[in-house]
């Protein structure tokens, strides 16, 4: 039980460090990421927030 709680806590902490979708930091991160590794949602959000502001 203790290991499960530790794993959940670690996931929450790591997700909290990710930049908010649409922020300038997120756009820069996506520009550096290989286009082949983007999900459909990431591509849609990138177009919406970074290209067609």
N, CA, C and O atoms as a printed pandas DataFrame, in Angstrom:
     atom_number atom_name residue_name chain_id  residue_number  x_coord  y_coord  z_coord
0              1         N          UNK        A               1    0.827   -1.190    0.000
1              2        CA          UNK        A               1    0.000    0.000    0.000
2              3         C          UNK        A               1    0.876    1.261    0.000
3              4         O          UNK        A               1    0.588    2.244   -0.682
4              5         N          UNK        A               2    1.933    1.195    0.774
5              6        CA          UNK        A               2    2.833    2.339    0.869
6              7         C          UNK        A               2    3.490    2.630   -0.484
7              8         O          UNK        A               2    3.664    3.792   -0.849
8              9         N          UNK        A               3    3.854    1.582   -1.226
9             10        CA          UNK        A               3    4.486    1.752   -2.538
10            11         C          UNK        A               3    3.520    2.374   -3.538
11            12         O          UNK        A               3    3.923    3.189   -4.367
12            13         N          UNK        A               4    2.254    1.995   -3.462
13            14        CA          UNK        A               4    1.253    2.547   -4.374
14            15         C          UNK        A               4    1.086    4.038   -4.125
15            16         O          UNK        A               4    1.038    4.828   -5.068
16            17         N          UNK        A               5    0.996    4.424   -2.863
17            18        CA          UNK        A               5    0.860    5.842   -2.527
18            19         C          UNK        A               5    2.080    6.635   -2.981
19            20         O          UNK        A               5    1.954    7.762   -3.461
20            21         N          UNK        A               6    3.243    6.051   -2.827
21            22        CA          UNK        A               6    4.475    6.712   -3.261
22            23         C          UNK        A               6    4.485    6.897   -4.771
23            24         O          UNK        A               6    4.896    7.947   -5.265
24            25         N          UNK        A               7    4.035    5.883   -5.510
25            26        CA          UNK        A               7    3.985    5.971   -6.968
26            27         C          UNK        A               7    2.985    7.037   -7.422
27            28         O          UNK        A               7    3.278    7.803   -8.340
28            29         N          UNK        A               8    1.828    7.095   -6.801
29            30        CA          UNK        A               8    0.823    8.104   -7.146
30            31         C          UNK        A               8    1.353    9.495   -6.842
31            32         O          UNK        A               8    1.177   10.409   -7.647
32            33         N          UNK        A               9    1.988    9.670   -5.714
33            34        CA          UNK        A               9    2.560   10.961   -5.340
34            35         C          UNK        A               9    3.634   11.389   -6.338
35            36         O          UNK        A               9    3.690   12.556   -6.726
36            37         N          UNK        A              10    4.477   10.461   -6.750
37            38        CA          UNK        A              10    5.538   10.773   -7.720
38            39         C          UNK        A              10    4.937   11.209   -9.052
39            40         O          UNK        A              10    5.430   12.149   -9.676
40            41         N          UNK        A              11    3.889   10.542   -9.489
41            42        CA          UNK        A              11    3.230   10.920  -10.748
42            43         C          UNK        A              11    2.644   12.318  -10.657
43            44         O          UNK        A              11    2.761   13.103  -11.598
44            45         N          UNK        A              12    2.027   12.632   -9.554
45            46        CA          UNK        A              12    1.448   13.967   -9.386
46            47         C          UNK        A              12    2.520   15.049   -9.393
47            48         O          UNK        A              12    2.328   16.112   -9.984
48            49         N          UNK        A              13    3.625   14.790   -8.753
49            50        CA          UNK        A              13    4.718   15.757   -8.712
50            51         C          UNK        A              13    5.305   15.956  -10.107
51            52         O          UNK        A              13    5.562   17.092  -10.506
52            53         N          UNK        A              14    5.520   14.881  -10.850
53            54        CA          UNK        A              14    6.098   14.995  -12.181
54            55         C          UNK        A              14    5.157   15.704  -13.144
55            56         O          UNK        A              14    5.621   16.466  -13.992
56            57         N          UNK        A              15    3.881   15.484  -13.044
57            58        CA          UNK        A              15    2.917   16.159  -13.908
58            59         C          UNK        A              15    2.799   17.633  -13.575
59            60         O          UNK        A              15    2.491   18.442  -14.449
60            61         N          UNK        A              16    3.034   17.984  -12.350
61            62        CA          UNK        A              16    2.944   19.383  -11.945
62            63         C          UNK        A              16    4.072   20.212  -12.554
63            64         O          UNK        A              16    3.960   21.435  -12.637
64            65         N          UNK        A              17    5.127   19.584  -12.968
65            66        CA          UNK        A              17    6.270   20.298  -13.533
66            67         C          UNK        A              17    6.106   20.588  -15.028
67            68         O          UNK        A              17    6.859   21.389  -15.582
68            69         N          UNK        A              18    5.164   19.968  -15.670
69            70        CA          UNK        A              18    4.967   20.168  -17.102
70            71         C          UNK        A              18    4.355   21.541  -17.357
71            72         O          UNK        A              18    3.470   21.972  -16.617
72            73         N          UNK        A              19    4.821   22.236  -18.405
73            74        CA          UNK        A              19    4.246   23.552  -18.706
74            75         C          UNK        A              19    2.797   23.432  -19.168
75            76         O          UNK        A              19    2.397   22.422  -19.747
76            77         N          UNK        A              20    2.030   24.463  -18.906
77            78        CA          UNK        A              20    0.623   24.486  -19.277
78            79         C          UNK        A              20    0.484   24.524  -20.801
79            80         O          UNK        A              20    1.224   25.226  -21.490
80            81         N          UNK        A              21   -0.476   23.757  -21.306
81            82        CA          UNK        A              21   -0.717   23.718  -22.755
82            83         C          UNK        A              21   -1.050   25.117  -23.253
83            84         O          UNK        A              21   -1.919   25.792  -22.701
84            85         N          UNK        A              22   -0.359   25.544  -24.295
85            86        CA          UNK        A              22   -0.585   26.859  -24.875
86            87         C          UNK        A              22    0.358   27.936  -24.368
87            88         O          UNK        A              22    0.403   29.032  -24.926
88            89         N          UNK        A              23    1.115   27.636  -23.310
89            90        CA          UNK        A              23    2.058   28.624  -22.788
90            91         C          UNK        A              23    3.271   28.696  -23.716
91            92         O          UNK        A              23    3.537   27.751  -24.459
92            93         N          UNK        A              24    3.999   29.797  -23.679
93            94        CA          UNK        A              24    5.203   29.912  -24.525
94            95         C          UNK        A              24    6.202   28.781  -24.263
95            96         O          UNK        A              24    6.860   28.307  -25.188
96            97         N          UNK        A              25    6.315   28.347  -22.996
97            98        CA          UNK        A              25    7.231   27.254  -22.666
98            99         C          UNK        A              25    6.776   25.955  -23.312
99           100         O          UNK        A              25    7.598   25.178  -23.796
100          101         N          UNK        A              26    5.467   25.717  -23.321
101          102        CA          UNK        A              26    4.921   24.513  -23.931
102          103         C          UNK        A              26    5.169   24.532  -25.436
103          104         O          UNK        A              26    5.545   23.514  -26.017
104          105         N          UNK        A              27    4.960   25.683  -26.067
105          106        CA          UNK        A              27    5.200   25.797  -27.513
106          107         C          UNK        A              27    6.658   25.500  -27.848
107          108         O          UNK        A              27    6.943   24.811  -28.828
108          109         N          UNK        A              28    7.577   26.013  -27.044
109          110        CA          UNK        A              28    9.003   25.749  -27.270
110          111         C          UNK        A              28    9.317   24.267  -27.100
111          112         O          UNK        A              28   10.085   23.697  -27.876
112          113         N          UNK        A              29    8.724   23.645  -26.086
113          114        CA          UNK        A              29    8.936   22.219  -25.843
114          115         C          UNK        A              29    8.439   21.401  -27.034
115          116         O          UNK        A              29    9.095   20.446  -27.451
116          117         N          UNK        A              30    7.291   21.773  -27.577
117          118        CA          UNK        A              30    6.730   21.043  -28.712
118          119         C          UNK        A              30    7.571   21.245  -29.972
119          120         O          UNK        A              30    7.695   20.326  -30.782
120          121         N          UNK        A              31    8.144   22.421  -30.147
121          122        CA          UNK        A              31    8.996   22.682  -31.313
122          123         C          UNK        A              31   10.232   21.790  -31.294
123          124         O          UNK        A              31   10.730   21.387  -32.345
124          125         N          UNK        A              32   10.723   21.483  -30.100
125          126        CA          UNK        A              32   11.914   20.648  -29.969
126          127         C          UNK        A              32   11.587   19.166  -30.084
127          128         O          UNK        A              32   12.460   18.360  -30.407
128          129         N          UNK        A              33   10.335   18.803  -29.823
129          130        CA          UNK        A              33    9.904   17.405  -29.864
130          131         C          UNK        A              33    9.712   16.966  -31.314
131          132         O          UNK        A              33    9.209   17.734  -32.136
132          133         N          UNK        A              34   10.106   15.746  -31.626
133          134        CA          UNK        A              34    9.953   15.212  -32.982
134          135         C          UNK        A              34    8.478   15.195  -33.377
135          136         O          UNK        A              34    7.636   14.735  -32.605
136          137         N          UNK        A              35    8.162   15.689  -34.562
137          138        CA          UNK        A              35    6.767   15.760  -35.020
138          139         C          UNK        A              35    6.118   14.381  -35.085
139          140         O          UNK        A              35    4.903   14.262  -34.926
140          141         N          UNK        A              36    6.897   13.360  -35.311
141          142        CA          UNK        A              36    6.373   12.004  -35.358
142          143         C          UNK        A              36    5.931   11.482  -34.007
143          144         O          UNK        A              36    5.174   10.515  -33.924
144          145         N          UNK        A              37    6.409   12.128  -32.938
145          146        CA          UNK        A              37    6.049   11.709  -31.588
146          147         C          UNK        A              37    4.849   12.469  -31.027
147          148         O          UNK        A              37    4.400   12.185  -29.917
148          149         N          UNK        A              38    4.331   13.424  -31.782
149          150        CA          UNK        A              38    3.180   14.192  -31.316
150          151         C          UNK        A              38    1.914   13.348  -31.380
151          152         O          UNK        A              38    1.745   12.537  -32.290
152          153         N          UNK        A              39    1.030   13.543  -30.413
153          154        CA          UNK        A              39   -0.288   12.925  -30.493
154          155         C          UNK        A              39   -1.184   13.846  -31.317
155          156         O          UNK        A              39   -0.820   14.986  -31.605
156          157         N          UNK        A              40   -2.342   13.346  -31.687
157          158        CA          UNK        A              40   -3.288   14.175  -32.447
158          159         C          UNK        A              40   -3.724   15.379  -31.620
159          160         O          UNK        A              40   -3.877   16.476  -32.157
160          161         N          UNK        A              41   -3.922   15.186  -30.335
161          162        CA          UNK        A              41   -4.327   16.295  -29.470
162          163         C          UNK        A              41   -3.219   17.336  -29.337
163          164         O          UNK        A              41   -3.491   18.536  -29.316
164          165         N          UNK        A              42   -1.982   16.882  -29.248
165          166        CA          UNK        A              42   -0.865   17.817  -29.161
166          167         C          UNK        A              42   -0.756   18.641  -30.442
167          168         O          UNK        A              42   -0.517   19.847  -30.382
168          169         N          UNK        A              43   -0.929   18.009  -31.589
169          170        CA          UNK        A              43   -0.860   18.726  -32.867
170          171         C          UNK        A              43   -1.976   19.764  -32.956
171          172         O          UNK        A              43   -1.746   20.887  -33.404
172          173         N          UNK        A              44   -3.172   19.394  -32.535
173          174        CA          UNK        A              44   -4.310   20.319  -32.560
174          175         C          UNK        A              44   -4.058   21.497  -31.617
175          176         O          UNK        A              44   -4.292   22.650  -31.980
176          177         N          UNK        A              45   -3.579   21.201  -30.404
177          178        CA          UNK        A              45   -3.305   22.263  -29.436
178          179         C          UNK        A              45   -2.170   23.160  -29.899
179          180         O          UNK        A              45   -2.214   24.373  -29.688
180          181         N          UNK        A              46   -1.149   22.577  -30.531
181          182        CA          UNK        A              46   -0.034   23.374  -31.039
182          183         C          UNK        A              46   -0.528   24.350  -32.108
183          184         O          UNK        A              46   -0.177   25.530  -32.091
184          185         N          UNK        A              47   -1.335   23.855  -33.027
185          186        CA          UNK        A              47   -1.869   24.726  -34.083
186          187         C          UNK        A              47   -2.725   25.818  -33.484
187          188         O          UNK        A              47   -2.621   26.979  -33.880
188          189         N          UNK        A              48   -3.564   25.463  -32.541
189          190        CA          UNK        A              48   -4.484   26.421  -31.931
190          191         C          UNK        A              48   -3.781   27.501  -31.117
191          192         O          UNK        A              48   -4.118   28.681  -31.212
192          193         N          UNK        A              49   -2.788   27.083  -30.306
193          194        CA          UNK        A              49   -2.171   28.012  -29.363
194          195         C          UNK        A              49   -0.858   28.633  -29.840
195          196         O          UNK        A              49   -0.490   29.720  -29.395
196          197         N          UNK        A              50   -0.157   27.956  -30.735
197          198        CA          UNK        A              50    1.172   28.429  -31.112
198          199         C          UNK        A              50    1.217   29.011  -32.519
199          200         O          UNK        A              50    2.050   29.873  -32.799
200          201         N          UNK        A              51    0.347   28.562  -33.401
201          202        CA          UNK        A              51    0.349   29.057  -34.784
202          203         C          UNK        A              51   -0.755   30.069  -35.005
203          204         O          UNK        A              51   -0.497   31.189  -35.445
204          205         N          UNK        A              52   -1.989   29.679  -34.702
205          206        CA          UNK        A              52   -3.153   30.541  -34.923
206          207         C          UNK        A              52   -3.565   31.225  -33.626
207          208         O          UNK        A              52   -4.661   30.978  -33.122
208          209         N          UNK        A              53   -2.727   32.058  -33.092
209          210        CA          UNK        A              53   -3.001   32.721  -31.808
210          211         C          UNK        A              53   -4.165   33.653  -31.893
211          212         O          UNK        A              53   -4.523   34.286  -30.899
